[in-house]
Structure formats: structure tokens, C-alpha cells
Amino acid sequence: MIPRPLIIISMLALSMSVTLAQSSEFYNYVEKYKKIAIKEMERSGVPASIKLAQGLLESNAGRSELARRANNHFGMKCGGSWKGKTFHKKDDDYDEFGNLKKSCFRSYRKAKDSYIAHSEFLRDPRKAHIYGFLFRIDATNYKRWARGLKKAGYATAGNYDKKLISLIETYGLDQYDKMANDNFPDRPNDAIVGLDLRKVNGAKVVFAKNGISLQEISLKASVSVNALNRYNENLPEISDSLPDNYRVFIQPKRNRYRGKQKWHYLKEGETMFSISQEYGIKLSKLYRRNRITTGSQPQVDERLKLKGCKVKSSERPKLTSEPKTEKVPVLIDTDGDFMEDDIIPDNPDIEPEPPTTQPDVPATQPEPNPATLLYYTVAKGDTLYSISRRNSLTVDQLMRMNNLNSTTIGIGQVLKVK
């Protein structure tokens, strides 16, 4: 007969083993789906921690029959509008005689599709009276979100909110809420099914997905094609498939940028149109504020004003049609004296000195150490930012190298850049 203490120890060991195995499965699930949870938080506003906790709970860390066979991680039932594949299993539906019958669940091609559908379910305008208030809660406040889901009746379990909070705190899921991009465009509260709707500079804008066309956006958003043409510049044909993330404004763009940023420094590949789209500013206003002729393009590293009055004529960005300012690097010895091959302006009244004859240098003599530093002379239109970009530095590095206390520089000032 096995002594009672040994039986208790064996049972405890078995229990610990099962707990550790489950914990490992849960951690693996989080690791596998954390990226899509973060992306969905950025896209839809549903906290990554809440989505992961619901996925863990509803799918038993991806091990439920529904998750394994239908890639359905949130128990999404078919409903009247579902036209995709289905999976049937007994759940909580009964026939007219009170017998448990098979329920219709959605079947997805990939688990990722299930994650996206979960967001769209919560954002569905037809359910705004049920879940709409959730999107007015701070997305990093997982406790209020969990209690809100319980209040909205998302699940029948009386302790549903406590289960979610426990999972979030046990597996540190709230860390993923902080990884979401804070600068991502705002989400409007009135979502539209089938559209990736956001706000840029306070104006509603659709980010194109899955080859959607302007005609489809017009129908789904209830905005006429004529209105879309008024709100946007350079729109393609209404039946053309739009590339992913192409921005189509369904409200007028603004006359100025409403954020804190005042200037934009032009990068390689950017155009006036792409900057207008990025900041949600009317293209005509962007041209006018910067005193640029419509259709012109500024040079790389030039800065564009996003808000406020027009730039001064002397501050107008240099255009690609204009000659670039020659930036002549000057080599200086470590003692600060200019070297012999410095560029000196031509003067017809001064005759150049004849070259001096250098004595022969013995082959055994070591070559002089070219301990020189590369310096740059500030020209008109230069900024610390443009100089740092051309020399693969940051503004802070450039300021430290030159012991600068401010970003103000003057024409003719010599800066160390290497």
C-alpha cells in the first residue's frame, strides 16, 4: 500500500506538471499572435491585451476544435450576413423541442482573418448601441475594457471580465498595448463595415484594402463619386483597383495641419501630393503656403510649411527645376590652418605663385600622417537637419561634434562633419 504522504506529493507533482504545460501553451499562443493583435489595435482601436486574452479564453490557446478546424478563435457564429465557409458543432442552440442542436460557426482561411473579423464585429455600426461606448475608453485601460465587454453582454459568464483581467496580468499582455503605434491615425467612432476607416488631421479617410475601388468605397461610405473627387486630388478611375493603404478622403481635407508639427523636411521619393495625403492638407493650400507654383516639386532636404501664414519669399523651398547650391567641402589641418589646395576665388589682379620644387624624399622615409578632418562650410538655405542628412549624422551628433548650444547656424560657418 502506498503511504498517504506519497500519494499527496504525486498528485501535487502531477497538478504542477499540468499547470506548467498549460502555461507553456498559453505563452506560445501569445508569441504566435501578438503581432496581429498589435496591428489590429492600431487599425481598429481594440486593445491588443483584450484581443489576446479573449483569444486565449475562447479558443483555449488555439486548442479548441473550432480554432483547429475552422481557424475561428473567438467563437464567431454565422449570423444572417455571413456568406463564407461554415463549421457546425453543438454549442448553446436548441431546437423547438428543447434539444441541443448544432450551431453554425464561421470558418476562416487563416487565424488572422478571425482576428480581423473580431474587430469588425465590435466596430459594426449596427451594434454601436451595444459596443460603441467601448471605443471611447482609453485603449490602454484593459480593466475598463474587460468590464465594458461584460456590461455589453459579450459573454454570458458572470465573471467574464475577471477571467480576462487575470489572463492579461498573468501573461503580461498589457505590454502589447504600449507597443502599438501612438502616432497612427485616429479611428472615428462610427466605423463602416468593410472599410478601414480612420481619421487624418481630423478628416475621415479610407485606407484601401484588398483591391477595393472608388465605386465600392462610394457605395459603402454613402458618399457620391463626385464628392470623393471634390475631397481628393489625382483620383484614379472609379472602377480601378486601388493599391493597399491608398488614402481616399470621404471628408474635405483641411487647409492646414492641426498637429504640433510645423515643418516637413522633404525625403527622397516624396512629392507634394504624397505629403498632402500624409498630413491631410489640401494640395492647393500646401502649394500656396510655401509659395510654390502648382505642379512644381521641391528638392530633397528642403522644408515645407504645414501650418500658419505663407513662408517669406527668401524661405521658399528650392525646386527641382532650379540649380542646386554647390556644397564645397573644405579640408582643414588638425591645427586649423587651410591646406594648400583650398579653393580660392579667382582674382585677375593677383598672379598665381609658381609651384615650388619639392626635394626628393628618400624611399625609406615614412609617409606623413594625413591626420585631417572633413569640414563643411554652411551655404545659403542650409539647416542642421539637411547637413546632418547629407553626412549620415543626426542633428544631435552634429551639435555635439561642434559644441553647438542651438540649431542656429550662419552662412560661411565651418562645421565639423566627420
KAGI-V975521 format. One record per backbone hydrogen bond with DSSP energy under -1.0 kcal/mol. CO is the residue of the C=O (numbers start at 0). NH is the residue of the N-H. E is the energy in kcal/mol with one decimal. If there is no record, write none. Layout:
((CO,NH,E) (CO,NH,E))
This chain:
((2,6,-1.5) (3,7,-2.2) (4,8,-2.3) (5,9,-2.4) (6,10,-2.3) (7,11,-2.4) (8,12,-2.5) (9,13,-2.3) (10,14,-2.4) (11,15,-2.6) (12,16,-2.2) (13,17,-2.3) (14,18,-2.3) (15,19,-2.6) (16,20,-2.1) (17,21,-2.4) (18,22,-2.7) (19,23,-2.3) (20,24,-2.1) (21,25,-2.4) (22,26,-2.5) (23,27,-2.4) (24,28,-2.0) (25,29,-2.3) (26,30,-2.5) (27,31,-1.8) (28,32,-2.0) (29,33,-1.5) (32,36,-1.8) (33,37,-2.2) (34,38,-2.5) (35,39,-2.3) (36,40,-1.7) (37,41,-2.1) (38,42,-2.2) (39,43,-3.2) (40,44,-1.4) (46,50,-2.3) (47,51,-2.6) (48,52,-2.4) (49,53,-2.7) (50,54,-2.3) (51,55,-2.8) (52,56,-2.4) (53,57,-3.3) (54,58,-2.0) (55,60,-1.4) (58,63,-2.3) (59,62,-1.0) (63,67,-2.6) (64,68,-2.7) (65,69,-1.5) (65,71,-1.7) (66,70,-1.0) (69,107,-3.0) (75,105,-2.4) (84,106,-2.3) (86,104,-2.9) (88,102,-3.4) (92,100,-2.9) (94,97,-2.0) (98,94,-2.7) (102,88,-1.8) (103,77,-2.4) (104,86,-2.4) (110,114,-1.7) (111,115,-2.1) (112,116,-2.4) (113,117,-1.9) (114,118,-1.4) (115,119,-2.2) (116,120,-2.2) (117,121,-1.7) (118,122,-1.9) (123,126,-2.4) (124,127,-1.4) (126,129,-1.9) (126,130,-2.9) (127,131,-1.5) (130,133,-1.6) (131,134,-1.1) (132,135,-1.5) (133,136,-1.7) (137,140,-2.0) (139,141,-1.2) (140,144,-1.8) (141,145,-2.6) (142,146,-2.4) (143,147,-2.2) (144,148,-2.3) (145,149,-1.7) (146,150,-2.5) (147,151,-2.3) (148,153,-2.5) (149,152,-1.1) (156,159,-1.4) (158,162,-2.1) (159,163,-2.0) (160,164,-2.5) (161,165,-2.4) (162,166,-2.2) (163,167,-2.5) (164,168,-2.4) (165,169,-2.4) (166,170,-2.2) (167,172,-2.1) (171,174,-1.3) (172,175,-1.5) (180,183,-1.3) (185,198,-3.8) (188,190,-1.4) (191,194,-2.0) (194,196,-1.4) (195,206,-2.7) (197,204,-2.7) (199,202,-1.8) (202,199,-2.6) (203,249,-1.9) (204,197,-2.7) (205,247,-2.5) (207,244,-3.4) (208,211,-1.3) (211,241,-2.7) (212,216,-2.2) (213,217,-2.8) (214,218,-2.0) (215,219,-2.8) (216,220,-2.7) (217,222,-1.6) (223,227,-2.1) (224,228,-2.2) (225,229,-1.4) (226,230,-2.1) (227,231,-1.4) (236,239,-1.2) (237,214,-2.3) (242,245,-1.9) (245,207,-2.6) (247,205,-3.0) (253,281,-2.8) (261,305,-3.1) (263,303,-3.0) (265,300,-2.8) (266,269,-2.0) (270,274,-2.1) (271,275,-2.1) (272,276,-2.3) (273,277,-2.2) (274,278,-2.2) (275,280,-1.8) (279,253,-2.3) (281,285,-1.9) (282,286,-2.2) (283,287,-2.2) (284,288,-2.9) (285,289,-1.1) (286,291,-2.6) (287,290,-1.6) (288,310,-2.3) (292,295,-2.4) (296,319,-3.0) (298,301,-1.7) (301,265,-3.1) (303,263,-2.3) (305,256,-2.1) (311,314,-1.6) (317,298,-2.9) (318,321,-1.5) (329,374,-1.3) (330,338,-1.0) (331,372,-1.4) (332,335,-2.0) (336,332,-2.1) (338,341,-1.6) (346,349,-1.8) (361,364,-1.5) (368,370,-2.8) (369,371,-2.5) (372,331,-1.3) (373,416,-2.1) (374,329,-1.3) (375,414,-3.2) (377,411,-3.0) (378,381,-1.9) (382,386,-2.4) (383,387,-2.5) (384,388,-2.3) (385,389,-1.9) (386,390,-1.1) (387,392,-3.2) (388,391,-1.3) (393,397,-2.2) (394,398,-2.4) (395,399,-2.5) (396,400,-2.5) (397,401,-1.2) (398,403,-2.6) (409,412,-2.0) (412,377,-3.1) (414,375,-2.8))
